[in-house]
Amino acid sequence: MKCVVGLGNPGPRYRLNRHNAGFLVVDQVAAQHSIAIGQTLFDARIGRGSIAGCAVLVVQPQTFMNLSGSAVRRLTDYFRIECEDLIVVHDDLDLPFQTIRLKVGGGHGGHKGLISLIEHLGAADFSRVRIGIGRPPLKSMVDSYVLSPFSDEEMADLPRLIQTAAEAVTDIVANGVHSAMETYHARDKSKLIKEG
């Protein structure tokens, strides 16, 4: 079974915040593959279905970003999901808006959701779909920036960005992360850069 985890914060207040890009992509993946996210288990909203004939668990932790790892660890233990079968979708300050990168392993880059995941899983070698949200001009503005809504200009391009990221997730499940990196790198170098 593959597990697709979107990182974000629960509740309508945060729904269209930059920090919730992971949730938005998981919603899109679930919609495209008729997976109902209707069950709550271990402090996470989950849905079970299949993508390209592969059993898939989609997950949105409800613990708030900083504690995401707690819910994910309990779910991966319960469903016996290995780290190599985990795909984490998250926002990334180090990438310009409209940029997506796929990666396997690596550090956390200060992302509190990734910090929590790595601490609870005891490993970092899961696949990642990184959604670029850009960076504010001052470091002191980071917290308020990630917790603010996408701008009106960004909202115009957001559906295409979320759709592309959802397609990348589907490709990872169907063909593996390295194949997906090659495919999306060749398709549009400016939007998805092969990494790892």
Contacts in CASP RR format, 6 or more apart in sequence:
PFRMAT RR
TARGET T0000
AUTHOR 0000-0000-0000
METHOD contacts of the structure
MODEL  1
MKCVVGLGNPGPRYRLNRHNAGFLVVDQVAAQHSIAIGQTLFDARIGRGS
IAGCAVLVVQPQTFMNLSGSAVRRLTDYFRIECEDLIVVHDDLDLPFQTI
RLKVGGGHGGHKGLISLIEHLGAADFSRVRIGIGRPPLKSMVDSYVLSPF
SDEEMADLPRLIQTAAEAVTDIVANGVHSAMETYHARDKSKLIKEG
1 54 0 8 1.000
1 55 0 8 1.000
1 56 0 8 1.000
1 57 0 8 1.000
1 79 0 8 1.000
1 80 0 8 1.000
1 81 0 8 1.000
1 85 0 8 1.000
2 51 0 8 1.000
2 54 0 8 1.000
2 55 0 8 1.000
2 56 0 8 1.000
2 57 0 8 1.000
2 81 0 8 1.000
2 85 0 8 1.000
2 86 0 8 1.000
2 87 0 8 1.000
2 173 0 8 1.000
3 56 0 8 1.000
3 57 0 8 1.000
3 58 0 8 1.000
3 59 0 8 1.000
3 72 0 8 1.000
3 75 0 8 1.000
3 76 0 8 1.000
3 79 0 8 1.000
3 81 0 8 1.000
3 85 0 8 1.000
3 86 0 8 1.000
3 87 0 8 1.000
4 26 0 8 1.000
4 29 0 8 1.000
4 56 0 8 1.000
4 57 0 8 1.000
4 58 0 8 1.000
4 59 0 8 1.000
4 87 0 8 1.000
4 89 0 8 1.000
4 169 0 8 1.000
4 173 0 8 1.000
5 26 0 8 1.000
5 58 0 8 1.000
5 59 0 8 1.000
5 60 0 8 1.000
5 61 0 8 1.000
5 68 0 8 1.000
5 72 0 8 1.000
5 86 0 8 1.000
5 87 0 8 1.000
5 88 0 8 1.000
5 89 0 8 1.000
5 117 0 8 1.000
6 22 0 8 1.000
6 23 0 8 1.000
6 25 0 8 1.000
6 26 0 8 1.000
6 59 0 8 1.000
6 60 0 8 1.000
6 61 0 8 1.000
6 88 0 8 1.000
6 89 0 8 1.000
6 90 0 8 1.000
7 19 0 8 1.000
7 22 0 8 1.000
7 23 0 8 1.000
7 61 0 8 1.000
7 65 0 8 1.000
7 68 0 8 1.000
7 88 0 8 1.000
7 89 0 8 1.000
7 90 0 8 1.000
7 91 0 8 1.000
7 113 0 8 1.000
7 114 0 8 1.000
8 14 0 8 1.000
8 19 0 8 1.000
8 20 0 8 1.000
8 21 0 8 1.000
8 22 0 8 1.000
8 23 0 8 1.000
8 60 0 8 1.000
8 61 0 8 1.000
8 64 0 8 1.000
8 65 0 8 1.000
8 68 0 8 1.000
8 90 0 8 1.000
9 17 0 8 1.000
9 19 0 8 1.000
9 20 0 8 1.000
9 64 0 8 1.000
9 65 0 8 1.000
9 147 0 8 1.000
10 60 0 8 1.000
10 62 0 8 1.000
10 64 0 8 1.000
14 20 0 8 1.000
14 147 0 8 1.000
15 23 0 8 1.000
16 24 0 8 1.000
16 149 0 8 1.000
16 150 0 8 1.000
16 155 0 8 1.000
17 146 0 8 1.000
17 147 0 8 1.000
17 148 0 8 1.000
17 149 0 8 1.000
17 150 0 8 1.000
18 91 0 8 1.000
18 133 0 8 1.000
18 145 0 8 1.000
18 146 0 8 1.000
18 147 0 8 1.000
18 148 0 8 1.000
18 149 0 8 1.000
18 150 0 8 1.000
19 65 0 8 1.000
19 91 0 8 1.000
19 146 0 8 1.000
19 147 0 8 1.000
20 91 0 8 1.000
21 89 0 8 1.000
21 90 0 8 1.000
21 91 0 8 1.000
21 131 0 8 1.000
21 132 0 8 1.000
21 133 0 8 1.000
21 162 0 8 1.000
21 165 0 8 1.000
22 89 0 8 1.000
22 90 0 8 1.000
22 91 0 8 1.000
22 131 0 8 1.000
23 60 0 8 1.000
24 158 0 8 1.000
24 162 0 8 1.000
25 89 0 8 1.000
25 129 0 8 1.000
25 131 0 8 1.000
25 162 0 8 1.000
25 165 0 8 1.000
25 166 0 8 1.000
25 169 0 8 1.000
26 37 0 8 1.000
26 58 0 8 1.000
26 59 0 8 1.000
26 60 0 8 1.000
26 89 0 8 1.000
27 37 0 8 1.000
28 162 0 8 1.000
28 163 0 8 1.000
28 165 0 8 1.000
28 166 0 8 1.000
29 35 0 8 1.000
29 51 0 8 1.000
29 58 0 8 1.000
29 166 0 8 1.000
29 169 0 8 1.000
29 170 0 8 1.000
30 36 0 8 1.000
30 37 0 8 1.000
30 47 0 8 1.000
30 58 0 8 1.000
32 166 0 8 1.000
32 170 0 8 1.000
33 49 0 8 1.000
33 50 0 8 1.000
33 51 0 8 1.000
33 56 0 8 1.000
33 170 0 8 1.000
34 49 0 8 1.000
35 47 0 8 1.000
35 48 0 8 1.000
35 49 0 8 1.000
35 56 0 8 1.000
35 58 0 8 1.000
36 47 0 8 1.000
37 45 0 8 1.000
37 46 0 8 1.000
37 47 0 8 1.000
37 58 0 8 1.000
37 60 0 8 1.000
38 45 0 8 1.000
38 46 0 8 1.000
38 47 0 8 1.000
39 45 0 8 1.000
39 46 0 8 1.000
39 47 0 8 1.000
39 48 0 8 1.000
40 46 0 8 1.000
40 62 0 8 1.000
41 75 0 8 1.000
41 78 0 8 1.000
42 71 0 8 1.000
42 74 0 8 1.000
42 75 0 8 1.000
42 78 0 8 1.000
43 61 0 8 1.000
43 62 0 8 1.000
43 63 0 8 1.000
43 70 0 8 1.000
43 71 0 8 1.000
43 74 0 8 1.000
44 59 0 8 1.000
44 60 0 8 1.000
44 61 0 8 1.000
44 62 0 8 1.000
44 63 0 8 1.000
44 71 0 8 1.000
44 72 0 8 1.000
44 75 0 8 1.000
45 59 0 8 1.000
45 60 0 8 1.000
45 62 0 8 1.000
46 57 0 8 1.000
46 58 0 8 1.000
46 59 0 8 1.000
46 60 0 8 1.000
46 75 0 8 1.000
47 57 0 8 1.000
47 58 0 8 1.000
47 59 0 8 1.000
48 55 0 8 1.000
48 56 0 8 1.000
48 57 0 8 1.000
48 58 0 8 1.000
49 55 0 8 1.000
49 56 0 8 1.000
49 57 0 8 1.000
49 58 0 8 1.000
50 56 0 8 1.000
51 170 0 8 1.000
51 173 0 8 1.000
51 174 0 8 1.000
52 170 0 8 1.000
52 173 0 8 1.000
52 174 0 8 1.000
54 173 0 8 1.000
54 174 0 8 1.000
56 173 0 8 1.000
57 75 0 8 1.000
57 79 0 8 1.000
57 81 0 8 1.000
59 71 0 8 1.000
59 72 0 8 1.000
59 75 0 8 1.000
61 67 0 8 1.000
61 68 0 8 1.000
61 69 0 8 1.000
61 70 0 8 1.000
61 71 0 8 1.000
61 72 0 8 1.000
62 71 0 8 1.000
63 69 0 8 1.000
63 70 0 8 1.000
63 71 0 8 1.000
65 112 0 8 1.000
65 113 0 8 1.000
65 116 0 8 1.000
66 112 0 8 1.000
66 113 0 8 1.000
66 115 0 8 1.000
66 116 0 8 1.000
67 116 0 8 1.000
68 113 0 8 1.000
68 116 0 8 1.000
68 117 0 8 1.000
69 113 0 8 1.000
69 116 0 8 1.000
69 117 0 8 1.000
69 119 0 8 1.000
69 120 0 8 1.000
69 121 0 8 1.000
70 116 0 8 1.000
70 120 0 8 1.000
72 86 0 8 1.000
72 117 0 8 1.000
72 120 0 8 1.000
72 121 0 8 1.000
73 120 0 8 1.000
73 121 0 8 1.000
75 81 0 8 1.000
76 82 0 8 1.000
76 83 0 8 1.000
76 86 0 8 1.000
76 121 0 8 1.000
83 121 0 8 1.000
83 123 0 8 1.000
83 125 0 8 1.000
83 126 0 8 1.000
84 125 0 8 1.000
84 126 0 8 1.000
86 121 0 8 1.000
86 126 0 8 1.000
86 127 0 8 1.000
87 126 0 8 1.000
87 127 0 8 1.000
87 128 0 8 1.000
87 129 0 8 1.000
87 169 0 8 1.000
87 172 0 8 1.000
87 173 0 8 1.000
87 177 0 8 1.000
88 114 0 8 1.000
88 117 0 8 1.000
88 126 0 8 1.000
88 127 0 8 1.000
88 128 0 8 1.000
88 129 0 8 1.000
89 128 0 8 1.000
89 129 0 8 1.000
89 131 0 8 1.000
89 165 0 8 1.000
89 169 0 8 1.000
90 111 0 8 1.000
90 113 0 8 1.000
90 114 0 8 1.000
90 128 0 8 1.000
90 129 0 8 1.000
90 130 0 8 1.000
90 131 0 8 1.000
91 111 0 8 1.000
91 130 0 8 1.000
91 131 0 8 1.000
91 132 0 8 1.000
91 133 0 8 1.000
91 146 0 8 1.000
92 101 0 8 1.000
92 111 0 8 1.000
92 130 0 8 1.000
92 131 0 8 1.000
92 132 0 8 1.000
92 133 0 8 1.000
92 134 0 8 1.000
93 111 0 8 1.000
93 132 0 8 1.000
93 133 0 8 1.000
93 134 0 8 1.000
93 135 0 8 1.000
93 142 0 8 1.000
93 145 0 8 1.000
93 146 0 8 1.000
94 109 0 8 1.000
94 132 0 8 1.000
94 134 0 8 1.000
94 135 0 8 1.000
95 101 0 8 1.000
95 130 0 8 1.000
95 131 0 8 1.000
95 132 0 8 1.000
95 133 0 8 1.000
95 134 0 8 1.000
96 132 0 8 1.000
96 134 0 8 1.000
97 132 0 8 1.000
97 133 0 8 1.000
97 134 0 8 1.000
97 154 0 8 1.000
97 157 0 8 1.000
97 161 0 8 1.000
98 132 0 8 1.000
98 157 0 8 1.000
98 161 0 8 1.000
98 191 0 8 1.000
99 132 0 8 1.000
99 190 0 8 1.000
99 191 0 8 1.000
99 192 0 8 1.000
99 193 0 8 1.000
100 129 0 8 1.000
100 130 0 8 1.000
100 131 0 8 1.000
100 132 0 8 1.000
100 161 0 8 1.000
100 164 0 8 1.000
100 165 0 8 1.000
100 168 0 8 1.000
100 184 0 8 1.000
100 191 0 8 1.000
100 192 0 8 1.000
101 130 0 8 1.000
101 192 0 8 1.000
101 193 0 8 1.000
101 195 0 8 1.000
102 127 0 8 1.000
102 128 0 8 1.000
102 129 0 8 1.000
102 130 0 8 1.000
102 168 0 8 1.000
102 172 0 8 1.000
102 177 0 8 1.000
102 180 0 8 1.000
102 181 0 8 1.000
102 184 0 8 1.000
102 192 0 8 1.000
102 194 0 8 1.000
102 195 0 8 1.000
103 127 0 8 1.000
103 128 0 8 1.000
103 130 0 8 1.000
103 195 0 8 1.000
103 196 0 8 1.000
104 125 0 8 1.000
104 126 0 8 1.000
104 127 0 8 1.000
104 128 0 8 1.000
104 177 0 8 1.000
104 178 0 8 1.000
104 196 0 8 1.000
105 124 0 8 1.000
105 125 0 8 1.000
105 126 0 8 1.000
105 127 0 8 1.000
105 128 0 8 1.000
105 196 0 8 1.000
106 124 0 8 1.000
106 125 0 8 1.000
107 114 0 8 1.000
107 118 0 8 1.000
107 124 0 8 1.000
108 114 0 8 1.000
108 115 0 8 1.000
108 118 0 8 1.000
108 124 0 8 1.000
117 126 0 8 1.000
118 124 0 8 1.000
127 172 0 8 1.000
127 177 0 8 1.000
129 165 0 8 1.000
129 168 0 8 1.000
129 169 0 8 1.000
129 172 0 8 1.000
131 161 0 8 1.000
131 165 0 8 1.000
133 146 0 8 1.000
135 142 0 8 1.000
135 145 0 8 1.000
136 142 0 8 1.000
136 144 0 8 1.000
136 145 0 8 1.000
150 158 0 8 1.000
164 191 0 8 1.000
164 192 0 8 1.000
168 180 0 8 1.000
168 184 0 8 1.000
168 192 0 8 1.000
171 179 0 8 1.000
171 180 0 8 1.000
171 183 0 8 1.000
171 184 0 8 1.000
172 180 0 8 1.000
175 183 0 8 1.000
181 194 0 8 1.000
181 195 0 8 1.000
181 196 0 8 1.000
182 194 0 8 1.000
184 191 0 8 1.000
184 192 0 8 1.000
184 194 0 8 1.000
185 192 0 8 1.000
185 193 0 8 1.000
185 194 0 8 1.000
END
